Amino acid sequence: MSATSIFCGVVFGTLLFITSFVCILFVSAFTTPLWLIRPDLYRHLSDKLVAGWEFYIVLTSLHRNLSARVHKLGICLGEVRRSDRAAVSHAEPFITVTQVPFVFIGLSRADHRCQKPVRQLHCLQTAARNCGNMSTSSTVRGVVFAALLFITSFVGILFFSVFTTPVWLIRPGLYRYLSDRLVATWEFYIVALLEVFLNIRVIISGDRIRPHECNVIMMNHRTRLDWMYFWCVLARQSGSSTEKIILKSPLKHIPGAGWAMQQVAFMFLDRKWDHDRKVMTQLMNHYSDLNVNMQASILIYPEGTDLTKDTKERSHAYAKKYDLDCYEYVLHPRTTGVTYLIDYMRNNGMLDAVYDVTIAYPYQFPQTESELVFGCFPTEIHFHIERHGISKIPATAAEIRTWCEKCWALKEKRLQRFYELKRFNNVKVSEAPTRWQRLLLWVVAIGWTLVAAGVIALFFWSWVVRWMMGVQMVFYIVMDFCGGFELMQVKYYNYFHTPSKSS
């Protein structure tokens, strides 16, 4: 062994010990109280923090024989099937330094107690297939994008809600108006980052989404980021100031972005229908009471989850069980939620139209948030929109369920044709921003970044700002334990006002 090798080994061992010792003492001071109150949240945060430290160790031990070390790490985490071993052992020709995070992502999602096989090693293959070789500049842009998204959402919600929350106690209708517009400006900021910073091209075909109407938007769920890309469509066509998204309940607990989604009263579901139906009914009636239904878009994913290898296998098993066609480009929809949503809104005069939106990625795309962070961006995103006026929507819940299933069968054929031609309907209808619109996107991108920087400067300069933002953070944490701020808004309004409908 050379002196250099011995020196590198000593440095590596020292860093491993210091970072593990210091981090566990410092970070556990904040996470341990959660163990007493919310064990599930404590487990989630602890796993992610330890996974981040593991990523640090992976990065500090990079060398030419990377795939062999990844293979050994996979064996330590659990049993790897022969196919996975073959995939890893033959992966070296296409592994680059910027793809190392994808290997880490697959490993870190395994059960740390080694009770499950490391099936997520397929993440390496999926990332390489979907994204190819990522450049260092792409990785840097992805990290910067994620940092800006988190910082602006976290700082923005804590600072601006200091001024809007008191309005909620006095004028709930005005609070809803201000909150929707405030969050809409942040959504436009994300659109600006996607299009001018990440250079994503958005191509739209079919019908336009009409402004000033209440509608339901049902869309296939190709990746976990479809909802964010759809903001680009709303920013062009109808504005997203009153868009509501139906999401999984755990997302509401994300600091910053999750709190903002609670503030604007997104629908968070637990996949327990009796509970979810009550939540949907309460929030729809609340929108109606505050006149939000005059211009609201409710985005729902009838499939329930994004399209992956595992979810496709489950969809195929469901299709075989009920003698249905097996889909390759979509999942069989879960029609209970979307049927109830459409039927209830129409029967209560809250619905003008239903939009059937198909999203497709002709080239590379990230399946998860982690892949986007580490430099995998879609170069093009295609949206095809079909509008169904209220007169074209079936009359009964059973007919709506059948109609939705037919829409998904047509969507499967449409996507099959799309991936042959790389476009919808043999025609490209590009709504690329004009020079002035692109200038506006740059202004918004720079403006929101400067606002966030200014708020951070105020935080360190003024003890008053620190105190107010601290109180607001405690407020949102308390709301998390009370079921969420969006539900608290409904309860407060129904207690002090007379709701138009029973919830």
C-alpha positions as CSV (number, residue, x, y, z in Angstrom):
1,M,0.0,0.0,0.0
2,S,1.3,3.4,-0.9
3,A,1.4,6.3,1.6
4,T,-1.3,8.1,-0.4
5,S,-3.6,5.1,0.0
6,I,-3.0,5.0,3.8
7,F,-3.6,8.7,4.0
8,C,-6.9,8.5,2.1
9,G,-8.0,5.6,4.3
10,V,-7.3,7.5,7.5
11,V,-9.1,10.6,6.2
12,F,-12.1,8.5,5.1
13,G,-12.3,6.7,8.5
14,T,-12.0,10.0,10.3
15,L,-14.8,11.6,8.2
16,L,-17.0,8.6,8.7
17,F,-16.6,8.7,12.5
18,I,-16.9,12.5,12.9
19,T,-19.9,13.0,10.7
20,S,-21.8,10.0,12.3
21,F,-21.0,11.1,15.8
22,V,-21.7,14.8,15.4
23,C,-24.8,14.4,13.2
24,I,-26.5,11.8,15.4
25,L,-26.1,14.0,18.5
26,F,-27.2,17.2,16.8
27,V,-30.0,16.0,14.6
28,S,-31.5,13.6,17.2
29,A,-32.0,16.6,19.5
30,F,-34.8,17.7,17.1
31,T,-36.1,14.3,16.0
32,T,-36.3,12.5,19.4
33,P,-39.3,14.6,20.7
34,L,-41.2,13.4,17.6
35,W,-40.7,9.8,18.6
36,L,-42.8,10.5,21.7
37,I,-45.6,12.2,19.7
38,R,-45.6,10.9,16.1
39,P,-43.6,7.6,15.9
40,D,-44.5,7.2,12.2
41,L,-43.2,10.7,11.3
42,Y,-40.1,10.1,13.5
43,R,-39.4,6.9,11.6
44,H,-39.8,8.6,8.2
45,L,-37.5,11.5,9.1
46,S,-34.9,9.2,10.7
47,D,-34.7,6.9,7.7
48,K,-34.3,9.9,5.3
49,L,-31.6,11.5,7.5
50,V,-29.6,8.2,7.8
51,A,-30.0,7.7,4.0
52,G,-28.5,11.1,3.4
53,W,-25.5,10.2,5.5
54,E,-25.2,6.9,3.6
55,F,-25.2,9.0,0.4
56,Y,-22.3,11.1,1.8
57,I,-20.4,7.9,2.5
58,V,-21.0,6.7,-1.1
59,L,-19.8,9.9,-2.6
60,T,-16.6,9.9,-0.5
61,S,-15.7,6.4,-1.5
62,L,-16.1,6.8,-5.3
63,H,-13.6,5.0,-7.5
64,R,-13.3,3.2,-10.8
65,N,-14.7,-0.1,-9.4
66,L,-18.0,1.6,-8.4
67,S,-20.4,-1.1,-9.6
68,A,-18.7,-3.8,-7.5
69,R,-18.9,-1.7,-4.3
70,V,-22.6,-1.0,-5.0
71,H,-23.2,-4.7,-5.5
72,K,-21.6,-5.4,-2.1
73,L,-23.6,-2.7,-0.4
74,G,-26.8,-4.2,-1.9
75,I,-25.9,-7.6,-0.5
76,C,-25.5,-6.0,3.0
77,L,-28.9,-4.4,2.8
78,G,-30.8,-7.5,1.8
79,E,-31.1,-10.5,-0.5
80,V,-30.7,-9.5,-4.2
81,R,-32.3,-11.6,-6.8
82,R,-30.1,-13.0,-9.6
83,S,-31.5,-10.6,-12.1
84,D,-30.6,-7.7,-9.9
85,R,-27.1,-9.0,-9.4
86,A,-26.7,-9.3,-13.1
87,A,-28.0,-5.8,-13.6
88,V,-25.5,-4.3,-11.2
89,S,-22.5,-6.4,-12.2
90,H,-23.0,-5.4,-15.9
91,A,-23.9,-1.8,-15.1
92,E,-20.4,-0.4,-15.1
93,P,-20.3,0.6,-18.8
94,F,-23.2,3.1,-18.3
95,I,-22.6,4.3,-14.8
96,T,-21.2,7.8,-14.5
97,V,-20.5,9.9,-11.4
98,T,-23.7,11.9,-11.9
99,Q,-25.7,8.6,-11.9
100,V,-24.3,7.5,-8.5
101,P,-27.3,9.2,-6.7
102,F,-29.6,6.9,-8.7
103,V,-27.8,3.8,-7.3
104,F,-28.0,5.3,-3.8
105,I,-31.7,6.1,-4.2
106,G,-32.4,2.4,-5.0
107,L,-30.4,1.2,-2.1
108,S,-31.7,3.7,0.5
109,R,-35.3,2.8,-0.2
110,A,-34.6,-0.8,1.0
111,D,-35.6,-1.9,4.5
112,H,-32.7,-1.1,6.7
113,R,-33.4,-4.1,8.9
114,C,-32.8,-6.4,5.8
115,Q,-36.3,-7.9,6.0
116,K,-37.1,-7.2,2.4
117,P,-35.1,-7.9,-0.9
118,V,-33.5,-4.9,-2.4
119,R,-35.9,-4.7,-5.3
120,Q,-35.3,-1.0,-5.7
121,L,-31.9,-1.7,-7.4
122,H,-34.1,-1.6,-10.5
123,C,-34.0,2.2,-9.9
124,L,-30.5,2.2,-11.4
125,Q,-31.7,0.5,-14.6
126,T,-34.8,2.8,-14.8
127,A,-32.9,6.0,-14.3
128,A,-30.3,5.0,-16.9
129,R,-33.1,4.1,-19.4
130,N,-35.3,7.2,-18.7
131,C,-32.5,9.7,-18.4
132,G,-29.3,8.5,-20.1
133,N,-26.0,9.9,-19.0
134,M,-26.5,13.0,-16.9
135,S,-24.0,15.8,-17.2
136,T,-22.5,17.6,-14.2
137,S,-24.2,20.8,-15.2
138,S,-27.6,19.0,-15.2
139,T,-27.0,17.7,-11.7
140,V,-26.1,21.2,-10.5
141,R,-29.2,22.7,-12.1
142,G,-31.3,20.0,-10.5
143,V,-29.9,20.6,-7.0
144,V,-30.3,24.4,-7.4
145,F,-33.9,23.9,-8.6
146,A,-34.8,21.7,-5.6
147,A,-33.0,24.2,-3.2
148,L,-34.9,27.1,-4.7
149,L,-38.2,25.3,-4.5
150,F,-37.8,24.3,-0.9
151,I,-36.4,27.6,0.3
152,T,-38.9,29.8,-1.4
153,S,-41.9,27.6,-0.3
154,F,-40.6,27.4,3.3
155,V,-39.6,31.0,3.7
156,G,-42.6,32.3,1.8
157,I,-45.3,30.4,3.7
158,L,-43.9,31.4,7.1
159,F,-43.4,35.0,6.2
160,F,-46.5,35.9,4.3
161,S,-48.9,33.8,6.4
162,V,-47.9,36.0,9.3
163,F,-50.1,38.7,7.6
164,T,-52.8,36.5,6.0
165,T,-53.6,34.2,9.0
166,P,-55.2,37.0,11.1
167,V,-57.4,37.7,8.1
168,W,-58.7,34.1,8.2
169,L,-60.1,34.7,11.7
170,I,-62.0,37.8,10.6
171,R,-62.8,37.4,6.9
172,P,-62.5,33.8,5.7
173,G,-63.6,34.7,2.2
174,L,-61.0,37.4,1.8
175,Y,-58.4,35.1,3.3
176,R,-59.2,32.4,0.7
177,Y,-58.9,35.0,-2.1
178,L,-55.5,36.3,-0.8
179,S,-54.1,32.9,-0.1
180,D,-55.0,31.5,-3.5
181,R,-53.4,34.4,-5.3
182,L,-50.3,34.3,-3.2
183,V,-49.7,30.6,-3.7
184,A,-50.5,31.1,-7.4
185,T,-47.7,33.5,-7.8
186,W,-45.3,30.9,-6.3
187,E,-46.7,28.3,-8.7
188,F,-45.9,30.7,-11.5
189,Y,-42.4,30.9,-10.1
190,I,-42.0,27.2,-10.4
191,V,-43.3,27.4,-14.0
192,A,-40.6,30.0,-14.7
193,L,-37.9,27.8,-13.2
194,L,-39.1,24.8,-15.2
195,E,-39.2,26.6,-18.5
196,V,-36.3,29.2,-18.4
197,F,-34.0,27.5,-15.9
198,L,-34.4,23.8,-16.8
199,N,-35.4,24.6,-20.5
200,I,-38.4,22.2,-20.5
201,R,-40.6,22.6,-23.6
202,V,-44.4,22.3,-23.0
203,I,-46.6,21.3,-26.0
204,I,-50.4,21.4,-25.7
205,S,-53.0,20.0,-28.2
206,G,-56.7,19.6,-28.1
207,D,-59.2,21.9,-26.3
208,R,-58.3,24.9,-24.2
209,I,-59.1,25.0,-20.5
210,R,-61.6,27.8,-20.1
211,P,-61.1,30.4,-17.4
212,H,-63.8,31.4,-14.9
213,E,-65.5,28.1,-14.8
214,C,-65.6,25.2,-12.2
215,N,-64.3,22.0,-13.6
216,V,-62.8,18.6,-12.7
217,I,-59.5,17.7,-14.4
218,M,-58.8,14.0,-14.6
219,M,-55.3,13.0,-15.8
220,N,-53.2,9.9,-16.1
221,H,-50.4,9.6,-13.6
222,R,-47.2,8.8,-15.5
223,T,-44.7,10.2,-12.9
224,R,-44.8,11.6,-9.4
225,L,-44.3,15.1,-10.8
226,D,-47.1,15.4,-13.3
227,W,-49.1,17.8,-11.1
228,M,-46.2,20.3,-11.1
229,Y,-45.7,20.2,-14.8
230,F,-49.5,20.8,-15.3
231,W,-49.0,24.2,-13.8
232,C,-47.4,25.2,-17.1
233,V,-50.7,24.5,-18.8
234,L,-52.8,26.4,-16.3
235,A,-50.4,29.4,-16.4
236,R,-51.0,29.6,-20.2
237,Q,-54.7,28.9,-20.5
238,S,-56.8,29.5,-17.4
239,G,-54.6,30.7,-14.5
240,S,-54.0,28.5,-11.5
241,S,-55.1,30.8,-8.8
242,T,-57.9,28.5,-7.6
243,E,-56.6,25.1,-8.6
244,K,-57.1,22.4,-6.0
245,I,-55.2,19.1,-6.2
246,I,-56.3,15.8,-4.7
247,L,-53.1,14.3,-3.1
248,K,-52.0,11.6,-0.7
249,S,-52.3,12.7,2.9
250,P,-48.6,12.3,3.9
251,L,-47.7,15.2,1.5
252,K,-49.4,17.7,3.7
253,H,-46.6,17.2,6.3
254,I,-43.8,18.4,4.1
255,P,-42.4,21.6,5.6
256,G,-43.0,24.6,3.4
257,A,-44.7,23.2,0.4
258,G,-47.0,21.0,2.4
259,W,-48.0,23.9,4.6
260,A,-48.8,26.0,1.6
261,M,-51.0,23.3,0.2
262,Q,-52.9,23.2,3.5
263,Q,-53.3,26.9,3.4
264,V,-55.0,26.9,0.0
265,A,-57.1,23.8,1.1
266,F,-55.9,21.1,-1.2
267,M,-57.7,17.7,-0.7
268,F,-55.6,15.2,1.1
269,L,-56.9,11.6,1.1
270,D,-56.0,8.5,3.2
271,R,-57.3,5.9,0.8
272,K,-60.0,5.0,3.3
273,W,-63.2,5.7,1.4
274,D,-65.5,6.5,4.4
275,H,-63.0,9.1,5.7
276,D,-62.0,10.4,2.2
277,R,-65.7,10.9,1.1
278,K,-66.3,13.0,4.2
279,V,-63.1,15.1,3.5
280,M,-64.1,15.7,-0.1
281,T,-67.6,16.7,0.8
282,Q,-66.5,19.1,3.5
283,L,-64.0,20.8,1.2
284,M,-66.3,21.0,-1.8
285,N,-69.0,22.6,0.3
286,H,-66.4,25.0,1.8
287,Y,-65.3,26.1,-1.7
288,S,-69.0,26.7,-2.6
289,D,-69.6,28.7,0.6
290,L,-66.7,31.0,-0.2
291,N,-67.6,31.3,-3.9
292,V,-64.4,29.6,-4.9
293,N,-66.5,27.3,-7.1
294,M,-67.0,30.2,-9.5
295,Q,-63.5,29.6,-10.8
296,A,-61.9,26.4,-9.5
297,S,-60.1,23.4,-11.1
298,I,-60.0,20.2,-9.1
299,L,-57.2,17.9,-10.4
300,I,-57.7,14.2,-9.6
301,Y,-55.7,11.1,-10.7
302,P,-58.2,8.3,-11.0
303,E,-55.3,5.7,-11.2
304,G,-54.3,6.6,-7.6
305,T,-50.6,6.3,-8.1
306,D,-47.9,6.8,-10.8
307,L,-47.0,4.2,-13.5
308,T,-44.1,2.0,-12.5
309,K,-43.1,-1.6,-13.0
310,D,-44.7,-2.7,-9.7
311,T,-48.0,-0.7,-10.2
312,K,-48.3,-2.0,-13.8
313,E,-48.0,-5.6,-12.5
314,R,-50.7,-4.9,-9.9
315,S,-52.9,-3.3,-12.6
316,H,-52.4,-6.4,-14.9
317,A,-53.4,-8.7,-12.0
318,Y,-56.5,-6.6,-11.5
319,A,-57.4,-6.8,-15.2
320,K,-56.9,-10.6,-15.3
321,K,-59.0,-11.0,-12.2
322,Y,-62.0,-9.1,-13.7
323,D,-61.4,-10.2,-17.3
324,L,-60.3,-6.8,-18.6
325,D,-57.7,-5.6,-21.1
326,C,-54.2,-5.2,-19.8
327,Y,-52.9,-1.6,-20.3
328,E,-49.2,-0.8,-21.0
329,Y,-49.3,3.0,-20.9
330,V,-51.9,3.7,-18.1
331,L,-53.2,1.9,-15.1
332,H,-56.8,0.8,-14.6
333,P,-58.6,3.7,-12.9
334,R,-60.0,3.6,-9.5
335,T,-63.4,5.1,-10.3
336,T,-64.9,5.5,-6.9
337,G,-63.4,8.9,-6.0
338,V,-63.7,10.5,-9.4
339,T,-67.3,9.3,-9.8
340,Y,-68.3,10.7,-6.5
341,L,-66.6,14.0,-7.2
342,I,-68.2,14.5,-10.6
343,D,-71.7,13.3,-9.4
344,Y,-71.7,15.4,-6.2
345,M,-70.5,18.6,-7.9
346,R,-73.0,18.3,-10.7
347,N,-75.9,17.6,-8.5
348,N,-75.0,20.7,-6.3
349,G,-74.5,23.1,-9.2
350,M,-70.7,23.3,-8.8
351,L,-69.7,21.8,-12.2
352,D,-69.4,23.3,-15.7
353,A,-67.1,20.7,-17.4
354,V,-64.8,17.8,-17.0
355,Y,-61.4,17.9,-18.7
356,D,-59.7,14.6,-19.7
357,V,-56.0,15.4,-19.9
358,T,-53.4,13.0,-21.2
359,I,-49.8,13.6,-20.3
360,A,-46.9,12.0,-22.2
361,Y,-43.1,12.2,-22.3
362,P,-41.6,11.4,-25.7
363,Y,-38.0,11.4,-24.5
364,Q,-36.2,11.3,-21.1
365,F,-38.1,12.0,-17.9
366,P,-37.7,11.6,-14.2
367,Q,-40.0,9.1,-12.5
368,T,-39.4,10.6,-9.0
369,E,-38.5,13.8,-7.3
370,S,-35.0,12.4,-6.5
371,E,-34.2,11.8,-10.2
372,L,-35.2,15.4,-11.0
373,V,-33.0,16.7,-8.2
374,F,-30.0,14.8,-9.6
375,G,-30.3,16.2,-13.1
376,C,-32.9,14.2,-15.1
377,F,-35.2,16.7,-16.7
378,P,-37.9,16.1,-19.4
379,T,-36.9,17.9,-22.6
380,E,-40.5,17.9,-23.8
381,I,-43.8,17.4,-22.1
382,H,-47.0,16.8,-24.2
383,F,-50.5,17.5,-23.0
384,H,-53.6,16.5,-24.9
385,I,-56.9,18.0,-23.5
386,E,-60.5,17.0,-24.2
387,R,-63.3,19.1,-22.8
388,H,-66.6,17.4,-21.9
389,G,-69.4,19.9,-21.1
390,I,-71.9,19.2,-18.4
391,S,-74.5,18.2,-21.0
392,K,-72.2,15.4,-22.2
393,I,-71.6,13.9,-18.8
394,P,-73.6,10.8,-18.0
395,A,-76.6,11.2,-15.7
396,T,-76.0,8.6,-13.0
397,A,-73.0,7.5,-10.9
398,A,-72.9,4.0,-12.5
399,E,-72.9,5.6,-16.0
400,I,-70.1,8.0,-14.9
401,R,-68.0,5.1,-13.7
402,T,-68.4,3.3,-17.1
403,W,-67.7,6.5,-19.0
404,C,-64.5,7.0,-17.0
405,E,-63.4,3.5,-17.8
406,K,-64.0,4.1,-21.5
407,C,-62.0,7.3,-21.3
408,W,-59.0,5.4,-20.0
409,A,-59.4,2.7,-22.7
410,L,-59.2,5.5,-25.3
411,K,-56.3,7.1,-23.4
412,E,-54.4,3.8,-23.7
413,K,-54.9,3.8,-27.5
414,R,-54.0,7.5,-27.7
415,L,-50.7,7.0,-25.8
416,Q,-49.8,3.9,-27.9
417,R,-50.2,6.1,-31.0
418,F,-48.3,8.9,-29.3
419,Y,-45.2,6.9,-28.7
420,E,-45.1,5.8,-32.3
421,L,-45.3,9.3,-33.6
422,K,-43.9,11.3,-30.7
423,R,-46.9,13.6,-30.8
424,F,-50.7,13.6,-30.4
425,N,-53.2,13.6,-33.3
426,N,-50.4,13.8,-36.0
427,V,-50.2,17.5,-35.2
428,K,-48.0,19.5,-32.8
429,V,-49.8,22.5,-31.2
430,S,-46.9,24.3,-29.4
431,E,-47.7,27.1,-27.0
432,A,-44.2,28.2,-26.5
433,P,-44.0,31.5,-24.6
434,T,-43.5,34.6,-26.7
435,R,-40.5,36.9,-26.1
436,W,-42.5,39.1,-23.7
437,Q,-43.9,36.0,-21.9
438,R,-40.4,34.6,-21.5
439,L,-39.2,37.9,-20.2
440,L,-42.1,37.8,-17.7
441,L,-41.0,34.3,-16.6
442,W,-37.4,35.6,-16.0
443,V,-38.8,38.6,-14.0
444,V,-40.9,36.2,-11.8
445,A,-38.0,33.8,-11.4
446,I,-35.6,36.6,-10.3
447,G,-38.2,38.4,-8.3
448,W,-39.3,35.5,-6.1
449,T,-35.7,34.5,-5.5
450,L,-34.9,38.1,-4.4
451,V,-38.0,38.1,-2.2
452,A,-36.8,34.9,-0.5
453,A,-33.3,36.3,-0.1
454,G,-34.8,39.5,1.5
455,V,-36.9,37.5,3.9
456,I,-33.9,35.5,5.0
457,A,-31.9,38.7,5.5
458,L,-34.8,40.1,7.6
459,F,-34.8,36.9,9.6
460,F,-31.2,37.3,10.7
461,W,-31.5,41.1,11.1
462,S,-34.7,41.5,13.1
463,W,-35.7,39.5,16.2
464,V,-39.3,40.5,15.5
465,V,-39.3,38.7,12.2
466,R,-37.6,35.7,13.8
467,W,-40.3,35.6,16.5
468,M,-43.2,36.0,14.1
469,M,-41.9,33.3,11.7
470,G,-41.2,31.0,14.7
471,V,-44.7,31.4,16.0
472,Q,-46.1,30.7,12.5
473,M,-44.0,27.5,12.2
474,V,-45.3,26.3,15.6
475,F,-48.8,27.1,14.3
476,Y,-48.4,24.8,11.3
477,I,-46.9,22.1,13.3
478,V,-49.8,22.2,15.7
479,M,-52.2,22.1,12.8
480,D,-50.5,19.0,11.5
481,F,-51.3,17.2,14.8
482,C,-54.9,18.5,14.6
483,G,-55.5,16.9,11.2
484,G,-54.3,19.7,8.9
485,F,-55.0,23.4,8.5
486,E,-57.3,22.8,5.5
487,L,-59.7,20.9,7.7
488,M,-59.4,23.4,10.6
489,Q,-60.5,26.2,8.1
490,V,-63.6,24.2,7.4
491,K,-64.4,23.6,11.1
492,Y,-63.8,27.2,12.0
493,Y,-66.0,28.5,9.2
494,N,-68.8,26.1,9.9
495,Y,-68.7,27.0,13.7
496,F,-68.8,30.8,13.3
497,H,-70.8,31.0,10.1
498,T,-73.9,29.3,8.6
499,P,-72.7,26.8,5.9
500,S,-75.0,26.6,2.9
501,K,-74.9,22.8,2.9
502,S,-74.4,20.2,5.6
503,S,-70.9,18.7,5.7
